[in-house]
Amino acid sequence: MIKKIIFFKALTIIFCTGLFSFDNIENRYISSSKDSKLLLKQRDKLEDEEIDKFILGRSFFNIPWVKAPSSTRARDGLGPLFNANSCISCHPNNSRAMIISDEGKALRGLLARLSINSDEDKYKEIIYKKGFIPDLVYGEQLAINGVYGVPFEGNIKIDFEDIEIVFPDKTKTVLRKPKYSLENLNYGNLSKNTLVSYRVAQSLNGMALIDLIEDEEILKNQDLEDKNKDGIRGKANFVYSPISKKYELGRYTHKASVAKLKEQVAFAASNDIGLTSSIESDKKCTEFQKECLEAPKGLDEIDLPDFRLDAITFYLKNIKTYSLNKNSEIYKNGYKIFDILSCNKCHISSFKTKLGFEVKPFSDFLLHDMGEDLADGRVEFLANKNEWRTAPLWGTALNIKINKRANFLHDGRARNVEEAILWHGGEAKNSKEAYMNLDKKDREKLIKFLEEL
């Protein structure tokens, strides 16, 4: 009897002290809760100092920046040219942006990226480091706002053309083909050589966990020569990292043109808000924008010193990630069809992370030819005009819940999951056609599955 008591006391000590614990590290990061505030929450098991850093990063992500100089030195430096005055304004609840208002006007979550084509030697260093050449007058991204005394660059206008699609079973649906244009250009007309690519601000779901996937796990899915003859290639984008000063595997953005999360934070802060950092040290003023060049500057040398930039990055690395439970009936039923259609050849369901647990982003993070209908003419490092990074599908359920007009694909043209499928071309054409040839019940099962991811 005494031995039994000692044994149970020992078990109590083990469990209470955590020497033997059922804590699952995966559950610290990932949740299947469809709480619309989930992506605002910190992951489990942060230490006190980490919580402080998380809160600091969240504050710089959420609270608006102001024009310099200002008494609030920690938050001055907005602009002079900018699209938004905070990160959260383009990522509602850290989710995907809307592109159009009820009145039909373009919203700040839709961006116009600008570039020119040239093989002149003088641009070689720019291409080496940026992967493209910014427009000489307007820079690399159109700014829809300017601080007082600095003219904004212009506005985006959206019109749509309806395209009727008829399925083999005679079901009909309508796609909307966007017709984007720029208006109110305050620094003159764009050069005829300027390419404009329209991009919607993406969901921040799973940003941290993408960083935890080993390069080798992504690269093993490349098939540049289509050796298995399935029509799907997959190509990694290798991009210049301003942190390591060398080329690395691209993981972030619509064309996988950024290697590290910290770099993506710095690029977005610069292009969207006008904030300088150790990574992006110059204000986005071209030589043709006199008022921008002469605008007052903040008292600090850079707007986002490393401790603030690191705090924002830490915040994004430690928010919760939504992922559908693979043991659910919706997952099991839908994934069977997903597999039959070969969707999983690009939207790979799972990867093992450096920490040893599995994540289910439903992406291979590689570039694929998506056909001429989605081509934008823009090259970014190794990404050609019709190539896009496979969009991670996890978080789709939250995107729909947070934003009823979730706007799928790189420019937000697709109003729902089915429309996104129907825009697939190029390497994905066979899967799209296979989807269209499913009976209606199976199409509905697949859509239900995708809407729950």
N, C-alpha and C positions, 0 to 999 in steps of 0.2 A: 504493500500500500504506500509506504514511504517513497519507494522508487518511482511509483506512478505520479505522485505529487511533485517530486523533483523534476520528472520528465516534462509534465505539463507546465510547470513554472519556467523551465528552460525554453519551451516553445513560445511562451508568452513573451519572454525577453527577446527572443529572436525576431518575432513578428513586430513587436512594438519598437524595437530599435532599428528596424529596417535591414538587419543582417541577412534576412531572407525575405524578399519582397516580391509581390506580384505586380509591382509598378512596371508598366509597359511603356518604354520610351516613345514608341509610336503614338500612344495616346496623349503624350505631352503636346504634340504638334498638331495632330489630326483629329477632326470631329466629323460626325455624320449628321450633326444638328443643323437644321435649316433656319436657325435663328438669323434674322436679317442683320443683326449686330455682330455676328460671329467673327468677321474679319477685322473687327475693331478690338477684339479681346487678345490679351497676352496669352502665350502658351503656358502650360502648367510647369511648375517646379522651377521658376526663376528665383535666383537668390536675391536678397535685399538690394545689393548694389546693382544687379541687373534690372530689377524693377525700376530703380531710380533712372537708369539710362533709358529704359523703355519709355517711361513717362516723359523724359526730356525729348526724345526723338519724336514721340507722338505730338508734343506741343509744337515743335517746329514744323511738323507735317500738317497740322490742322489750323493753327492760328495765322491769320493774314499777315503778309509782309507789307511794309509801308515804304514810301519814297524816301530816299536819302537827301540831305541829312535829317535825322530825327532824334528826339530825346530817347526814343526806344531803340538804342543802338544795336541791341541784339537782333532786332527784326527790321532794320532799315536796309535799303539796297534794292528795293523793287525796281525792275526795269533797267534803263528807261523805256525799253520796248518789252512787252510781255503779253501773255495770253490770259493768265490767271494770277491772283495774288496769294494763292495757297495751293498746296498739293491736293488736299481733300476735295477742292471744288471741281476737279476733273475726275476724281475717283470716289463717287458717292458711296459711303460706307465701305471704302476701299474696294469697290467693285468697278464694273465697266461703265463708261460714260454713255450718255445719250448724245446723239448727233444733231437732233432737230427738235425745235419747240412745237407746241400745239399750233402756233401761228405759221409754221413752216420755215422758221429762221434757223440758221446753223448755230449750234451751241459751242461753247469753248472746249468741250471734250473732243471736237473734231479739229484736227490739225492739218495744215498744208505744208508738207515738206518740199523744199526747193533745191534744185541742183541743175548743173549744166553738164553737157558732154564736151570733152576736149581731150586731145592727146598731146597738147603742147607740153614741152619739158618743164615749163615754169610751174605746172600744177602737180608734178610728180610727188612732191613731199606731202601736199595736201591729200592727194589720193591715198598715199601710203598710210597716213594717220587717220583719215576720216572715212576712207572708202568711197568718197564722192567729192565733187567740187560744188561748194555752195554758190548760189546765185550771187553775182558780183554786186548787185544793188540791194537786194532784200535779204541776203544771207541764206541760212539753211532752213529757216522756218518762218512762215508769215506770222507777224505779231498783230493781233487784233486790237491791242491797247497800247497806249503810251502814257507816261506820267505827264503832269501839267507842263505844257510848253513843248512837248515832243509829239509830233504827229504820228498816230498809229500807222501801220503799214497798209492795211487793207482788211477786207472782209471776205468770207466764203459765202457763196450763194449756191443753193441746192435746188435742182429740179429733178423730176423723175419721169422716166418713160416706162409704161406698163408693158410687160411681155407675158403673154398667155402661154402656159405650159399645159399640155395634155398628156396624161399618163396612158399607158397601153390599155388600162381598164376603163378609159374615157373620163376618169376623174380630172377636173381642171383646177388649176391654181394660177396665181399671177405673181410674177417677180417684178421688182421695181429696179430698173437700171438707172443708176445715178448719173446726172449730168451736172458736174461741179464746175464752177467758174469763180474767178476772183473779181471783186469790184471795189470801188473807192480806193484805188491804189494811189497813195499819197506821194510816192517817189517815182512816178512815171510807169509806163507800161512795162510789162515783163519782156525780156529778150525773147526772140523767136526760138532761141536755143535753150530756154529754160523749161525743165520738166517739173511738173507739179504732181506730187503723190499725196493723196488724202488718207489720213490715218486716224483711227479712233483710239482714245486712251483705254488701255487694257485693264482687266481685273488684276488685283494684286494677290489673288489667291495663290498660295503655294510658292511665292517668290523665293522664300527661304529654302525650301526643300529642293528647288531646282539647283541651287548652289551645292547641295550635298550629293549630287549624282556625279560619279567619277567620269572623267573624259572618255575612258576606255569603254564604259557602258554605252555611251552615246555613239561613239565612233564605230563600234562593231556592227551597227545597223546600216552603215553606208553600203551602197551597192552601185558605185559610179558607172560600171559597165553593164549593169543589169544582168549579172551572171546567171541568176535563177530564171530569167526570161518572164518575169511577171509584169513587166512594164513599169515597175516602180524602182527608182534609183535611190534617191536620198543622198544629199550632199552636205557635208559640214561646211559652215562658214567660218573661216579663220580670220580674225580681226585684230587690229592693233589695240593693245591695252596700254593706256597712259599710266597705269600703275606699275606694271611690270616692264614697260618699255619694249615689249616684244609681241609677236602674234600669238593669240590664244584661241581656243574654241569659243565661238559665239553661241550664246544661249538665250539672250534677251532681245526683245523688240520683234516686230513683225517679220523682219528679214534676218533675225539672229545676228545682228550687227554689233552687239555689245557682249563682252565676255563676263564682266563681274557686276554684281548687284550694286556695289558702291559707285561704280562708273555710271550705271544707268540712273542712279539717284542724282549724281552730279550733272549729267547731260540734261535730264528733265528739268532740274532746278535752273539751269542756264537757259535753255530754249523756251521753257514755258513761263518762268517767273523772272528771268533776267538776273539770277544770282551767280556771283563768281565763287570759285572754290580753287583748291590746289590742283584739281583736275581740269577745270574750265576757268581759266584765269582772266579771260577778256570779256568785257561787256559786248553784247551782240549788236554793235554799231558798225556799219560799213562806212567807207570813206565818203559815200554819197549822202550820208545822214548827219548833217551838220548839227542839228539840235540834239540829237542823241549823243554825239561825241562831246558836246559842250554841257550836257546835263550835270548837275551837282552830284558828287560822289559821297559815299559814306565816309565816316571818320576812320573806320577800319580798312585795312588794305584789301581784304577779301570779305565777301558777305557771309560765306559759309565756311568758317575755319574748320579744320579737320575734326575737332571734338563735336561740332554740331552735325557735320556730314556723317561722321561715324555713328552718332546717336540716331539719326534718321534711318540709316542703313540697319542698325541694330533693331530698331522698332519694326521694320519690315521683315527682318529675319526671324522675328519672334512673335508675330501675330499668328493666330490660329489658322489652320488650313481646312477647308471643307473637302471631303471626299466621300462618295457614296459607299456604304458598306457592301462589300462584294458578296456577302452571304444573304443579302436581301433577294426576294423573289424578282423584283424589278430588274436587279442587276443580272441575275442568272438568266432570265427569259430574254432580256434585251441583248445581252452579250453574245448569245448564241447567233442571233441574226447579224450583229456587228461583225462577228467572226466570219460567217458565211459570205458576207459582202466584201471581205478583205479590208474593211475599214481599219482593222488593227495592224495592218502592215505599215501604216504611217502613224496613226493614233495608237501607239504602243501603250498597252494598259498599265504596265508596271515596270519599275526599276528598283534595284537595291541601292540604298544610300550608303555613304561612308560610315554612318552610325549603325548600320546593320539591319535597319528595318526597311520594309517595302513601302514605296509610294506609288500612287496610281494617277499620274498626270494625264494619261491618254495623249501623249505626244512623243515623237522621237527626237524633237529639237533639231531636226535636219531640214534642209531646203528641198522643196519639190516644185516641179513645173506644174502650175495650176491652170494652165491654158491661157489663151489670148483674152478671154472675157475678163479675167482678173488681172491681167498684166498692166503695169503702170509705167513701163519704160525706164524705170530707175534701177541703177546698179548700185549695190552697197557691198564693197569688198568682193567676195566671190558670188554673191547673190545676183543673179541676172534679172532682167526686166519682168520675167514671168514666173519667178521663183519666190516662194514664201516659206517661212518656217511653219511647220505643222503646229497649229494653234492647240495648246493644252485645253482639254475639254473639262477638266475638273473645275468646279465652281460655277458651272452653267446653271445649276439649280438656284444658286444665290443670285446670280446675275438677273435671272428672270424674276425672282421674288423682290429684289431691291428695285429693279428698273423694269417696268412692264415693257418698255421699248428697248430691249436689250442690245439690239444692233450688232449682229454677228458679222464676221469676216473683217478684213483689215480696215475697210472704210465704212463699216456699219450698214452696208446696203441691205443685208438680210434681216428681215423683221422677226424671223423665228428660225428654229433649227432646220425645219424642212427647206426653207428658202436657201439656207447656207449650203445644204447638201446639193441642191439643184444648180447652184453656181459652180460646183466643182467641175473642172475640166482637166486637160493634160493627163498627168499620171493617175488622177482620180476619176477619169471619165468612166472607166469600166465599172467601178463601184457605184457611181451615180446611176448608171443605166440599170445595174442590177437592183438597186433600190427602187427605181421606177417600175420595174417588172415584178416586184413583190405584190402579193395581194394586199388589200387595204388593211386587214387586221394585223398583218406582220409589219407593215409600215407604221402603224399606230404603236405597236409594241416597241419598235426601235426608237421612235420619237419619244415615247414615254421614258425609256431608258436614258436617252441623251439628255432629256430635260431634268433628270434626277441626278446627273453626274455632278 
